[in-house]
Amino acid sequence: MHIFDQFEQAARTIYTQAADDERIVHNPGPDRLRRISLQEPDVFETVYGNLVAITEPTSRAKPFTRNNIDDEFGQAELDLLQQAVTNLQDQPLICLDVLIRDEATPVTARLIVPRRFAHIAYGGLKLFGPRVNDVTDPTYQVIFFHDEAWAGNSSKVLPEKDITIRLALGESGRMIKFVRNSSYLGEWKKGVFAGEDWRAKLGREGIFLHSGCRRDTLQMSNGDMQTKTSLFVALSANGKTSLTCRVLARNIGEESWLVQDDGGILKRDGSFHGFEQGGIYAKTDGLTPSEQIETFYGALKPDAYLENVHVTADKGLDFFNIERTSNGRAVIERRDFMHAARFIAVNEVDNLFIITRGPTIPAVAKLSPWQATAFMVLGQSMESSAGDPTQAGKIKNVFFYDPFLAGDRVEHAHLFHEILKWNPHIDCYLLNTGGVGEGEHYHKITLHDTVNILESILRGDLEDWEICEATGLKVPRAVRGVESILLQPEKLYSKAEFEQRQSELFATRKAILESYPGLDKAIVTSIKK
């Protein structure tokens, strides 16, 4: 029997046994899920009326995750399936079916969790949107269970925890994920993410991007009104949500809309289709109304669901207390988010911003399609507490900024470049949201700086670009409200030191690009010293 069929058989056995025993609650509404969640020992109600869940672990568990496309599955996976069936055969369960995309054949996602993890269903229903009934063959399934090792994991750092996560991806574009010893909502979200990723590429209808999407109607520098749609590709906690959510509209007739917060399919025709219809899954550490007003007040709404946010003695919320984790999260319903659009799909994308970090990278650069593809392959960014908390703050490279994709990476890159080639109106940019220089010469690139850059691009103010010989990138001569040094990091080093750093960086980039046999040479050579 094919491994996917065995995953499917295990999932069906868990569901049918629970249904036959009448110990499964199917498609409960938010009010009932709230009541069940409050029976958990680690779920609390705040003075705002919303719920906070303390999860184990406090982040996704990528180091323990494997899929059947990139890894060889064998007896260990069969043992995991049997363990799940045995573990869940007597437990009261919750099953939730939600609609991901409404197409000729609807794309649906099923969650099965023990009652002990009801908070995952509560938060997930708010994130994904409408429940659907009479689902007999869900497109994606995610099944959680825990064993005797789960409680002991709380005292261990992530790399030492006893966790197992396996995804089976089918030839028809379906996905089944088993999660052992995690109560973190992000595992359901990223399961659906991985399913959409696989399904889109398998059908070659487009490519799934780990990106936010916004749409703005703004007055241009020449006085005309124009509507632009922009994507922001990045790893978690590198500025994607902050830039996607920022309101730029302030004049009569202007509008700024958040379309999607964390992912969607960029199709061959240049359109973009999101997958989270219900809410926004935002980080909350250091949240203030001055920098992220929509997220801050949205997180205080009674219908918000929060994870691992510090609850004070008087049941208030402290977004600055990161004693447990800096990966606090909030699912904010779209209706409670001030400028969330009524739609999660757009017909045409105009801009694609690739968010990176690095001390010698200018705050913004304009990229050719070849360069954009190369930087997506490099995927240079900064690890956050959303990934591996023990590595937070370190520069890392993640192919396409996407820890969840499976299959041929070179094919993935070439498909992305083809989409850019077929849609030459899409302008690509590199954004450094970290800082330039080091030590006493370090200059932080603030959110205010990046927003000024973004607004200048969207309002058509940046027309004067030039190739910087030191970095090999096309940078603007100036950006209103942004210090010029942020565009010229080479000035923070002696010429010899910067050339040495660029040489080392180029060698690293070249080695990464050449590690993908068959990658188009034009992509590899697009990155200069």
One Martini backbone bead per residue (centre of mass of N, CA, C, O) as a GRO file, in nm:
protein
  529
    1MET     BB    1   0.097   0.036   0.022
    2HIS     BB    2   0.075   0.352   0.003
    3ILE     BB    3   0.160   0.591   0.225
    4PHE     BB    4  -0.087   0.771   0.187
    5ASP     BB    5  -0.299   0.549   0.233
    6GLN     BB    6  -0.210   0.499   0.529
    7PHE     BB    7  -0.277   0.775   0.633
    8GLU     BB    8  -0.576   0.767   0.548
    9GLN     BB    9  -0.658   0.519   0.711
   10ALA     BB   10  -0.593   0.636   0.988
   11ALA     BB   11  -0.782   0.881   0.973
   12ARG     BB   12  -1.043   0.716   0.926
   13THR     BB   13  -1.032   0.545   1.184
   14ILE     BB   14  -1.045   0.774   1.388
   15TYR     BB   15  -1.317   0.890   1.293
   16THR     BB   16  -1.509   0.637   1.286
   17GLN     BB   17  -1.472   0.544   1.576
   18ALA     BB   18  -1.576   0.806   1.707
   19ALA     BB   19  -1.853   0.806   1.570
   20ASP     BB   20  -1.952   0.525   1.667
   21ASP     BB   21  -1.899   0.618   1.983
   22GLU     BB   22  -1.992   0.915   2.030
   23ARG     BB   23  -1.689   1.107   2.066
   24ILE     BB   24  -1.769   1.336   1.850
   25VAL     BB   25  -1.728   1.673   1.759
   26HIS     BB   26  -1.895   1.832   1.490
   27ASN     BB   27  -1.873   2.147   1.402
   28PRO     BB   28  -1.836   2.357   1.608
   29GLY     BB   29  -1.886   2.648   1.735
   30PRO     BB   30  -1.741   2.919   1.887
   31ASP     BB   31  -1.896   2.900   2.158
   32ARG     BB   32  -1.839   2.604   2.219
   33LEU     BB   33  -1.528   2.617   2.193
   34ARG     BB   34  -1.491   2.816   2.420
   35ARG     BB   35  -1.604   2.642   2.651
   36ILE     BB   36  -1.405   2.407   2.613
   37SER     BB   37  -1.140   2.566   2.638
   38LEU     BB   38  -1.197   2.668   2.941
   39GLN     BB   39  -1.136   2.365   3.054
   40GLU     BB   40  -0.856   2.422   3.026
   41PRO     BB   41  -0.566   2.481   3.216
   42ASP     BB   42  -0.426   2.678   2.962
   43VAL     BB   43  -0.690   2.868   2.969
   44PHE     BB   44  -0.774   3.223   2.941
   45GLU     BB   45  -0.950   3.498   3.063
   46THR     BB   46  -0.986   3.829   3.004
   47VAL     BB   47  -1.087   4.157   3.043
   48TYR     BB   48  -1.169   4.150   2.721
   49GLY     BB   49  -1.287   3.838   2.663
   50ASN     BB   50  -1.049   3.683   2.581
   51LEU     BB   51  -0.824   3.425   2.474
   52VAL     BB   52  -0.557   3.234   2.640
   53ALA     BB   53  -0.298   3.020   2.529
   54ILE     BB   54  -0.085   2.762   2.647
   55THR     BB   55   0.175   2.619   2.474
   56GLU     BB   56   0.314   2.297   2.339
   57PRO     BB   57   0.488   2.458   2.205
   58THR     BB   58   0.569   2.813   2.105
   59SER     BB   59   0.621   2.670   1.824
   60ARG     BB   60   0.721   2.548   1.563
   61ALA     BB   61   0.850   2.202   1.454
   62LYS     BB   62   1.066   2.172   1.214
   63PRO     BB   63   1.294   1.964   1.315
   64PHE     BB   64   1.036   1.731   1.327
   65THR     BB   65   0.984   1.758   1.013
   66ARG     BB   66   0.828   1.552   0.757
   67ASN     BB   67   0.823   1.430   0.414
   68ASN     BB   68   0.752   1.203   0.141
   69ILE     BB   69   0.926   1.361  -0.079
   70ASP     BB   70   1.211   1.429   0.084
   71ASP     BB   71   1.148   1.159   0.242
   72GLU     BB   72   1.186   0.844   0.384
   73PHE     BB   73   0.940   0.621   0.447
   74GLY     BB   74   0.854   0.391   0.724
   75GLN     BB   75   0.823   0.233   1.017
   76ALA     BB   76   0.806   0.492   1.187
   77GLU     BB   77   0.543   0.592   1.050
   78LEU     BB   78   0.367   0.346   1.111
   79ASP     BB   79   0.395   0.375   1.417
   80LEU     BB   80   0.265   0.654   1.436
   81LEU     BB   81  -0.015   0.574   1.331
   82GLN     BB   82  -0.073   0.362   1.550
   83GLN     BB   83  -0.041   0.553   1.788
   84ALA     BB   84  -0.275   0.740   1.712
   85VAL     BB   85  -0.501   0.533   1.713
   86THR     BB   86  -0.460   0.434   2.005
   87ASN     BB   87  -0.465   0.713   2.157
   88LEU     BB   88  -0.767   0.800   2.022
   89GLN     BB   89  -0.983   0.557   2.082
   90ASP     BB   90  -1.091   0.700   2.381
   91GLN     BB   91  -1.119   0.991   2.294
   92PRO     BB   92  -1.239   1.293   2.289
   93LEU     BB   93  -1.342   1.470   1.995
   94ILE     BB   94  -1.252   1.714   1.740
   95CYS     BB   95  -1.418   1.828   1.439
   96LEU     BB   96  -1.301   2.033   1.158
   97ASP     BB   97  -1.452   2.198   0.873
   98VAL     BB   98  -1.298   2.395   0.616
   99LEU     BB   99  -1.276   2.661   0.391
  100ILE     BB  100  -1.031   2.760   0.155
  101ARG     BB  101  -1.157   2.704  -0.145
  102ASP     BB  102  -1.395   2.818  -0.395
  103GLU     BB  103  -1.458   2.574  -0.622
  104ALA     BB  104  -1.557   2.334  -0.818
  105THR     BB  105  -1.352   2.197  -0.613
  106PRO     BB  106  -1.336   2.216  -0.304
  107VAL     BB  107  -1.119   2.340  -0.053
  108THR     BB  108  -1.037   2.144   0.233
  109ALA     BB  109  -1.014   2.135   0.604
  110ARG     BB  110  -0.909   1.904   0.857
  111LEU     BB  111  -0.965   1.873   1.211
  112ILE     BB  112  -0.806   1.666   1.470
  113VAL     BB  113  -0.880   1.669   1.825
  114PRO     BB  114  -0.850   1.665   2.135
  115ARG     BB  115  -1.021   1.817   2.381
  116ARG     BB  116  -0.753   1.926   2.516
  117PHE     BB  117  -0.723   2.095   2.209
  118ALA     BB  118  -0.957   2.309   2.149
  119HIS     BB  119  -0.798   2.577   2.085
  120ILE     BB  120  -0.724   2.507   1.793
  121ALA     BB  121  -1.013   2.519   1.683
  122TYR     BB  122  -1.082   2.805   1.774
  123GLY     BB  123  -0.853   2.953   1.621
  124GLY     BB  124  -0.892   2.821   1.336
  125LEU     BB  125  -1.177   2.922   1.276
  126LYS     BB  126  -1.091   3.224   1.274
  127LEU     BB  127  -0.875   3.197   1.045
  128PHE     BB  128  -1.032   3.031   0.802
  129GLY     BB  129  -1.349   3.008   0.859
  130PRO     BB  130  -1.580   2.842   0.717
  131ARG     BB  131  -1.789   2.600   0.762
  132VAL     BB  132  -1.832   2.254   0.649
  133ASN     BB  133  -2.049   2.018   0.528
  134ASP     BB  134  -2.034   1.700   0.410
  135VAL     BB  135  -1.738   1.587   0.438
  136THR     BB  136  -1.564   1.303   0.281
  137ASP     BB  137  -1.295   1.450   0.119
  138PRO     BB  138  -1.049   1.598   0.231
  139THR     BB  139  -0.776   1.770   0.127
  140TYR     BB  140  -0.702   1.832   0.429
  141GLN     BB  141  -0.516   1.689   0.716
  142VAL     BB  142  -0.511   1.737   1.083
  143ILE     BB  143  -0.351   1.544   1.351
  144PHE     BB  144  -0.372   1.535   1.700
  145PHE     BB  145  -0.137   1.420   1.959
  146HIS     BB  146  -0.057   1.272   2.286
  147ASP     BB  147   0.182   1.182   2.534
  148GLU     BB  148   0.395   1.126   2.802
  149ALA     BB  149   0.610   1.347   2.678
  150TRP     BB  150   0.466   1.625   2.676
  151ALA     BB  151   0.503   1.742   2.965
  152GLY     BB  152   0.829   1.727   2.961
  153ASN     BB  153   0.886   1.943   2.731
  154SER     BB  154   0.862   2.222   2.889
  155SER     BB  155   1.178   2.194   3.007
  156LYS     BB  156   1.266   2.216   2.706
  157VAL     BB  157   1.426   2.276   2.440
  158LEU     BB  158   1.341   2.230   2.126
  159PRO     BB  159   1.573   2.023   2.031
  160GLU     BB  160   1.486   1.825   2.301
  161LYS     BB  161   1.223   1.742   2.212
  162ASP     BB  162   0.933   1.514   2.192
  163ILE     BB  163   0.875   1.515   1.847
  164THR     BB  164   0.624   1.444   1.580
  165ILE     BB  165   0.618   1.522   1.219
  166ARG     BB  166   0.392   1.424   0.945
  167LEU     BB  167   0.380   1.431   0.582
  168ALA     BB  168   0.135   1.348   0.332
  169LEU     BB  169   0.168   1.356  -0.022
  170GLY     BB  170  -0.035   1.356  -0.294
  171GLU     BB  171  -0.100   1.313  -0.637
  172SER     BB  172  -0.381   1.498  -0.602
  173GLY     BB  173  -0.309   1.728  -0.367
  174ARG     BB  174  -0.302   1.597  -0.099
  175MET     BB  175  -0.311   1.613   0.279
  176ILE     BB  176  -0.139   1.456   0.566
  177LYS     BB  177  -0.118   1.533   0.924
  178PHE     BB  178   0.094   1.443   1.197
  179VAL     BB  179   0.077   1.543   1.553
  180ARG     BB  180   0.324   1.505   1.806
  181ASN     BB  181   0.345   1.703   2.079
  182SER     BB  182   0.137   1.949   1.997
  183SER     BB  183  -0.050   2.280   2.075
  184TYR     BB  184   0.005   2.443   1.809
  185LEU     BB  185  -0.163   2.618   1.575
  186GLY     BB  186   0.061   2.645   1.348
  187GLU     BB  187   0.036   2.343   1.253
  188TRP     BB  188  -0.225   2.381   1.100
  189LYS     BB  189  -0.159   2.617   0.925
  190LYS     BB  190   0.105   2.483   0.796
  191GLY     BB  191  -0.044   2.246   0.674
  192VAL     BB  192  -0.212   2.407   0.475
  193PHE     BB  193   0.023   2.549   0.347
  194ALA     BB  194   0.161   2.288   0.239
  195GLY     BB  195  -0.078   2.198   0.068
  196GLU     BB  196  -0.093   2.446  -0.120
  197ASP     BB  197   0.194   2.429  -0.219
  198TRP     BB  198   0.171   2.146  -0.353
  199ARG     BB  199  -0.085   2.184  -0.530
  200ALA     BB  200   0.013   2.418  -0.708
  201LYS     BB  201   0.269   2.278  -0.826
  202LEU     BB  202   0.144   2.016  -0.935
  203GLY     BB  203  -0.056   2.193  -1.136
  204ARG     BB  204   0.088   2.456  -1.241
  205GLU     BB  205  -0.088   2.726  -1.152
  206GLY     BB  206   0.153   2.797  -0.953
  207ILE     BB  207   0.280   2.976  -0.656
  208PHE     BB  208   0.362   2.951  -0.333
  209LEU     BB  209   0.371   3.221  -0.093
  210HIS     BB  210   0.540   3.373   0.182
  211SER     BB  211   0.289   3.614   0.198
  212GLY     BB  212   0.181   3.927   0.174
  213CYS     BB  213  -0.120   4.141   0.104
  214ARG     BB  214  -0.177   4.453  -0.070
  215ARG     BB  215  -0.406   4.744  -0.128
  216ASP     BB  216  -0.369   5.055  -0.319
  217THR     BB  217  -0.512   5.389  -0.327
  218LEU     BB  218  -0.315   5.649  -0.474
  219GLN     BB  219  -0.149   5.943  -0.494
  220MET     BB  220   0.045   6.067  -0.715
  221SER     BB  221   0.292   6.288  -0.799
  222ASN     BB  222   0.092   6.381  -1.055
  223GLY     BB  223  -0.221   6.330  -0.915
  224ASP     BB  224  -0.292   6.054  -0.966
  225MET     BB  225  -0.486   5.763  -0.945
  226GLN     BB  226  -0.370   5.447  -0.802
  227THR     BB  227  -0.367   5.088  -0.821
  228LYS     BB  228  -0.192   4.865  -0.590
  229THR     BB  229  -0.030   4.545  -0.571
  230SER     BB  230   0.132   4.377  -0.287
  231LEU     BB  231   0.411   4.176  -0.203
  232PHE     BB  232   0.548   3.995   0.100
  233VAL     BB  233   0.848   3.830   0.143
  234ALA     BB  234   0.896   3.611   0.436
  235LEU     BB  235   0.978   3.544   0.727
  236SER     BB  236   0.905   3.527   1.029
  237ALA     BB  237   0.959   3.828   1.192
  238ASN     BB  238   1.057   4.052   0.930
  239GLY     BB  239   0.788   4.256   0.847
  240LYS     BB  240   0.535   4.160   0.690
  241THR     BB  241   0.290   4.249   0.862
  242SER     BB  242   0.363   4.547   0.904
  243LEU     BB  243   0.349   4.614   0.590
  244THR     BB  244   0.067   4.497   0.522
  245CYS     BB  245  -0.093   4.682   0.757
  246ARG     BB  246  -0.025   4.953   0.664
  247VAL     BB  247  -0.147   5.278   0.653
  248LEU     BB  248  -0.143   5.519   0.371
  249ALA     BB  249  -0.406   5.640   0.375
  250ARG     BB  250  -0.508   6.020   0.385
  251ASN     BB  251  -0.667   6.097   0.141
  252ILE     BB  252  -0.894   6.175  -0.070
  253GLY     BB  253  -0.970   5.854  -0.215
  254GLU     BB  254  -0.807   5.679  -0.036
  255GLU     BB  255  -0.667   5.332  -0.003
  256SER     BB  256  -0.620   5.060   0.245
  257TRP     BB  257  -0.555   4.701   0.208
  258LEU     BB  258  -0.590   4.395   0.354
  259VAL     BB  259  -0.575   4.074   0.211
  260GLN     BB  260  -0.307   3.915   0.321
  261ASP     BB  261  -0.076   3.786   0.562
  262ASP     BB  262   0.063   3.457   0.489
  263GLY     BB  263  -0.047   3.370   0.194
  264GLY     BB  264  -0.024   3.241  -0.154
  265ILE     BB  265  -0.118   3.232  -0.496
  266LEU     BB  266   0.084   3.275  -0.775
  267LYS     BB  267  -0.021   3.304  -1.081
  268ARG     BB  268   0.031   3.298  -1.418
  269ASP     BB  269  -0.165   3.568  -1.454
  270GLY     BB  270  -0.090   3.746  -1.174
  271SER     BB  271  -0.253   3.638  -0.959
  272PHE     BB  272  -0.401   3.629  -0.617
  273HIS     BB  273  -0.446   3.361  -0.359
  274GLY     BB  274  -0.572   3.304  -0.070
  275PHE     BB  275  -0.638   3.104   0.267
  276GLU     BB  276  -0.741   3.328   0.489
  277GLN     BB  277  -1.074   3.420   0.571
  278GLY     BB  278  -1.094   3.501   0.892
  279GLY     BB  279  -0.779   3.592   0.963
  280ILE     BB  280  -0.503   3.706   1.171
  281TYR     BB  281  -0.157   3.593   1.231
  282ALA     BB  282  -0.002   3.762   1.491
  283LYS     BB  283   0.243   3.918   1.634
  284THR     BB  284   0.294   4.060   1.989
  285ASP     BB  285   0.567   4.150   2.046
  286GLY     BB  286   0.582   4.484   2.124
  287LEU     BB  287   0.301   4.593   2.111
  288THR     BB  288   0.181   4.899   1.954
  289PRO     BB  289  -0.016   5.173   1.856
  290SER     BB  290   0.211   5.338   1.702
  291GLU     BB  291   0.291   5.088   1.492
  292GLN     BB  292   0.019   4.870   1.545
  293ILE     BB  293  -0.293   4.953   1.569
  294GLU     BB  294  -0.463   4.718   1.452
  295THR     BB  295  -0.335   4.485   1.614
  296PHE     BB  296  -0.365   4.590   1.899
  297TYR     BB  297  -0.683   4.630   1.902
  298GLY     BB  298  -0.754   4.351   1.790
  299ALA     BB  299  -0.628   4.188   2.042
  300LEU     BB  300  -0.868   4.319   2.240
  301LYS     BB  301  -1.083   4.162   2.136
  302PRO     BB  302  -1.315   3.927   2.228
  303ASP     BB  303  -1.257   3.739   1.952
  304ALA     BB  304  -0.982   3.691   2.023
  305TYR     BB  305  -0.689   3.483   1.979
  306LEU     BB  306  -0.438   3.371   2.212
  307GLU     BB  307  -0.073   3.307   2.234
  308ASN     BB  308   0.165   3.334   2.474
  309VAL     BB  309   0.051   3.566   2.641
  310HIS     BB  310   0.081   3.774   2.894
  311VAL     BB  311  -0.082   3.740   3.207
  312THR     BB  312  -0.195   3.920   3.446
  313ALA     BB  313  -0.325   3.940   3.761
  314ASP     BB  314  -0.575   4.125   3.625
  315LYS     BB  315  -0.612   4.003   3.321
  316GLY     BB  316  -0.412   4.121   3.147
  317LEU     BB  317  -0.189   4.250   2.890
  318ASP     BB  318   0.167   4.171   2.808
  319PHE     BB  319   0.369   4.239   2.526
  320PHE     BB  320   0.666   4.262   2.689
  321ASN     BB  321   0.642   3.981   2.810
  322ILE     BB  322   0.911   3.722   2.736
  323GLU     BB  323   0.969   3.486   2.936
  324ARG     BB  324   0.852   3.250   2.766
  325THR     BB  325   0.805   3.428   2.488
  326SER     BB  326   0.840   3.600   2.158
  327ASN     BB  327   0.577   3.419   2.026
  328GLY     BB  328   0.335   3.579   2.030
  329ARG     BB  329  -0.024   3.546   1.955
  330ALA     BB  330  -0.288   3.649   1.710
  331VAL     BB  331  -0.628   3.605   1.633
  332ILE     BB  332  -0.782   3.821   1.401
  333GLU     BB  333  -1.058   3.919   1.294
  334ARG     BB  334  -1.139   4.080   1.010
  335ARG     BB  335  -1.376   4.250   1.136
  336ASP     BB  336  -1.147   4.365   1.362
  337PHE     BB  337  -0.997   4.483   1.115
  338MET     BB  338  -0.991   4.792   0.991
  339HIS     BB  339  -0.848   4.701   0.675
  340ALA     BB  340  -0.994   4.450   0.584
  341ALA     BB  341  -1.080   4.288   0.328
  342ARG     BB  342  -1.343   4.113   0.153
  343PHE     BB  343  -1.087   3.993   0.015
  344ILE     BB  344  -0.830   3.718  -0.095
  345ALA     BB  345  -0.825   3.831  -0.398
  346VAL     BB  346  -0.638   3.914  -0.702
  347ASN     BB  347  -0.583   3.994  -1.044
  348GLU     BB  348  -0.320   4.186  -0.975
  349VAL     BB  349   0.030   4.220  -0.964
  350ASP     BB  350   0.288   4.482  -0.916
  351ASN     BB  351   0.446   4.396  -0.643
  352LEU     BB  352   0.767   4.259  -0.513
  353PHE     BB  353   0.880   4.194  -0.180
  354ILE     BB  354   1.200   4.121  -0.047
  355ILE     BB  355   1.287   4.011   0.271
  356THR     BB  356   1.579   4.108   0.455
  357ARG     BB  357   1.918   4.055   0.595
  358GLY     BB  358   2.204   4.280   0.632
  359PRO     BB  359   2.489   4.495   0.669
  360THR     BB  360   2.538   4.520   0.323
  361ILE     BB  361   2.236   4.596   0.272
  362PRO     BB  362   2.027   4.783   0.138
  363ALA     BB  363   1.713   4.903   0.206
  364VAL     BB  364   1.698   4.921  -0.122
  365ALA     BB  365   1.619   4.728  -0.425
  366LYS     BB  366   1.624   4.669  -0.769
  367LEU     BB  367   1.496   4.391  -0.961
  368SER     BB  368   1.534   4.144  -1.155
  369PRO     BB  369   1.401   3.846  -1.231
  370TRP     BB  370   1.669   3.698  -1.181
  371GLN     BB  371   1.732   3.821  -0.903
  372ALA     BB  372   1.473   3.747  -0.761
  373THR     BB  373   1.519   3.444  -0.785
  374ALA     BB  374   1.788   3.433  -0.637
  375PHE     BB  375   1.683   3.553  -0.363
  376MET     BB  376   1.479   3.325  -0.320
  377VAL     BB  377   1.682   3.097  -0.304
  378LEU     BB  378   1.845   3.217  -0.069
  379GLY     BB  379   1.667   3.326   0.174
  380GLN     BB  380   1.762   3.576   0.337
  381SER     BB  381   1.755   3.593   0.700
  382MET     BB  382   1.591   3.584   1.023
  383GLU     BB  383   1.567   3.426   1.295
  384SER     BB  384   1.297   3.321   1.503
  385SER     BB  385   1.068   3.228   1.752
  386ALA     BB  386   0.885   3.083   1.531
  387GLY     BB  387   1.098   2.871   1.494
  388ASP     BB  388   1.399   2.882   1.658
  389PRO     BB  389   1.466   3.013   1.963
  390THR     BB  390   1.780   2.926   1.978
  391GLN     BB  391   1.827   3.108   1.682
  392ALA     BB  392   1.755   3.382   1.738
  393GLY     BB  393   1.909   3.637   1.519
  394LYS     BB  394   2.006   3.461   1.293
  395ILE     BB  395   2.143   3.414   1.001
  396LYS     BB  396   1.960   3.278   0.718
  397ASN     BB  397   1.875   3.010   0.479
  398VAL     BB  398   1.559   2.996   0.291
  399PHE     BB  399   1.397   2.861   0.059
  400PHE     BB  400   1.169   3.094  -0.033
  401TYR     BB  401   1.085   3.146   0.266
  402ASP     BB  402   1.004   2.813   0.285
  403PRO     BB  403   0.965   2.552   0.523
  404PHE     BB  404   0.703   2.383   0.353
  405LEU     BB  405   0.818   2.272   0.111
  406ALA     BB  406   0.807   2.043  -0.173
  407GLY     BB  407   1.040   1.919  -0.378
  408ASP     BB  408   1.155   2.061  -0.657
  409ARG     BB  409   1.348   2.343  -0.646
  410VAL     BB  410   1.415   2.416  -0.939
  411GLU     BB  411   1.129   2.411  -1.045
  412HIS     BB  412   1.032   2.632  -0.858
  413ALA     BB  413   1.216   2.860  -0.962
  414HIS     BB  414   1.132   2.849  -1.264
  415LEU     BB  415   0.835   2.913  -1.220
  416PHE     BB  416   0.874   3.189  -1.099
  417HIS     BB  417   1.021   3.314  -1.343
  418GLU     BB  418   0.795   3.268  -1.546
  419ILE     BB  419   0.586   3.450  -1.410
  420LEU     BB  420   0.755   3.709  -1.442
  421LYS     BB  421   0.778   3.690  -1.752
  422TRP     BB  422   0.457   3.690  -1.802
  423ASN     BB  423   0.477   3.956  -1.583
  424PRO     BB  424   0.638   4.250  -1.647
  425HIS     BB  425   0.478   4.446  -1.439
  426ILE     BB  426   0.642   4.318  -1.216
  427ASP     BB  427   0.796   4.456  -0.946
  428CYS     BB  428   1.120   4.416  -0.789
  429TYR     BB  429   1.228   4.395  -0.440
  430LEU     BB  430   1.471   4.481  -0.188
  431LEU     BB  431   1.442   4.445   0.173
  432ASN     BB  432   1.589   4.594   0.456
  433THR     BB  433   1.482   4.533   0.811
  434GLY     BB  434   1.735   4.590   0.984
  435GLY     BB  435   2.063   4.676   0.902
  436VAL     BB  436   2.363   4.876   0.895
  437GLY     BB  437   2.635   4.773   0.982
  438GLU     BB  438   2.867   4.775   1.272
  439GLY     BB  439   2.858   4.842   1.578
  440GLU     BB  440   2.929   5.177   1.595
  441HIS     BB  441   2.813   5.172   1.272
  442TYR     BB  442   2.530   5.112   1.334
  443HIS     BB  443   2.211   5.110   1.142
  444LYS     BB  444   1.890   5.127   1.183
  445ILE     BB  445   1.600   4.997   1.028
  446THR     BB  446   1.310   5.125   1.043
  447LEU     BB  447   0.980   5.119   0.996
  448HIS     BB  448   0.971   5.410   0.896
  449ASP     BB  449   1.169   5.374   0.668
  450THR     BB  450   1.020   5.147   0.512
  451VAL     BB  451   0.757   5.306   0.471
  452ASN     BB  452   0.880   5.533   0.304
  453ILE     BB  453   0.969   5.352   0.076
  454LEU     BB  454   0.698   5.229   0.005
  455GLU     BB  455   0.548   5.494  -0.054
  456SER     BB  456   0.735   5.595  -0.279
  457ILE     BB  457   0.671   5.363  -0.470
  458LEU     BB  458   0.349   5.377  -0.471
  459ARG     BB  459   0.370   5.701  -0.564
  460GLY     BB  460   0.614   5.737  -0.781
  461ASP     BB  461   0.899   5.871  -0.655
  462LEU     BB  462   1.092   5.634  -0.772
  463GLU     BB  463   1.311   5.704  -1.060
  464ASP     BB  464   1.617   5.727  -0.937
  465TRP     BB  465   1.838   5.490  -1.052
  466GLU     BB  466   2.140   5.299  -0.951
  467ILE     BB  467   2.438   5.144  -0.983
  468CYS     BB  468   2.619   4.984  -0.737
  469GLU     BB  469   2.944   4.890  -0.730
  470ALA     BB  470   2.970   4.761  -0.442
  471THR     BB  471   2.687   4.569  -0.469
  472GLY     BB  472   2.531   4.543  -0.763
  473LEU     BB  473   2.287   4.737  -0.706
  474LYS     BB  474   1.979   4.891  -0.744
  475VAL     BB  475   1.955   5.230  -0.636
  476PRO     BB  476   1.854   5.502  -0.488
  477ARG     BB  477   1.953   5.824  -0.444
  478ALA     BB  478   1.669   5.886  -0.292
  479VAL     BB  479   1.465   5.917   0.017
  480ARG     BB  480   1.212   6.035   0.170
  481GLY     BB  481   1.302   6.019   0.515
  482VAL     BB  482   1.593   5.886   0.440
  483GLU     BB  483   1.889   5.793   0.507
  484SER     BB  484   2.152   5.755   0.291
  485ILE     BB  485   2.316   5.531   0.448
  486LEU     BB  486   2.093   5.302   0.399
  487LEU     BB  487   2.183   5.300   0.077
  488GLN     BB  488   2.518   5.308   0.179
  489PRO     BB  489   2.696   5.077   0.344
  490GLU     BB  490   2.993   5.121   0.232
  491LYS     BB  491   3.048   5.384   0.420
  492LEU     BB  492   3.091   5.196   0.695
  493TYR     BB  493   3.355   5.121   0.538
  494SER     BB  494   3.620   5.029   0.419
  495LYS     BB  495   3.705   4.939   0.113
  496ALA     BB  496   3.849   4.672   0.185
  497GLU     BB  497   3.637   4.556   0.380
  498PHE     BB  498   3.394   4.555   0.187
  499GLU     BB  499   3.519   4.380  -0.033
  500GLN     BB  500   3.556   4.136   0.148
  501ARG     BB  501   3.260   4.098   0.227
  502GLN     BB  502   3.153   4.071  -0.062
  503SER     BB  503   3.321   3.828  -0.137
  504GLU     BB  504   3.204   3.640   0.081
  505LEU     BB  505   2.907   3.673   0.003
  506PHE     BB  506   2.935   3.577  -0.289
  507ALA     BB  507   3.042   3.294  -0.224
  508THR     BB  508   2.793   3.205  -0.067
  509ARG     BB  509   2.582   3.254  -0.285
  510LYS     BB  510   2.711   3.076  -0.505
  511ALA     BB  511   2.704   2.810  -0.347
  512ILE     BB  512   2.400   2.796  -0.314
  513LEU     BB  513   2.315   2.813  -0.614
  514GLU     BB  514   2.510   2.563  -0.701
  515SER     BB  515   2.348   2.346  -0.514
  516TYR     BB  516   2.144   2.359  -0.772
  517PRO     BB  517   2.102   2.150  -1.002
  518GLY     BB  518   1.994   2.321  -1.302
  519LEU     BB  519   2.016   2.604  -1.253
  520ASP     BB  520   1.996   2.876  -1.407
  521LYS     BB  521   2.266   3.067  -1.496
  522ALA     BB  522   2.122   3.347  -1.495
  523ILE     BB  523   2.065   3.333  -1.193
  524VAL     BB  524   2.351   3.295  -1.079
  525THR     BB  525   2.481   3.559  -1.244
  526SER     BB  526   2.299   3.800  -1.124
  527ILE     BB  527   2.501   3.791  -0.893
  528LYS     BB  528   2.722   4.017  -0.771
  529LYS     BB  529   3.009   4.152  -0.614
   0.00000   0.00000   0.00000
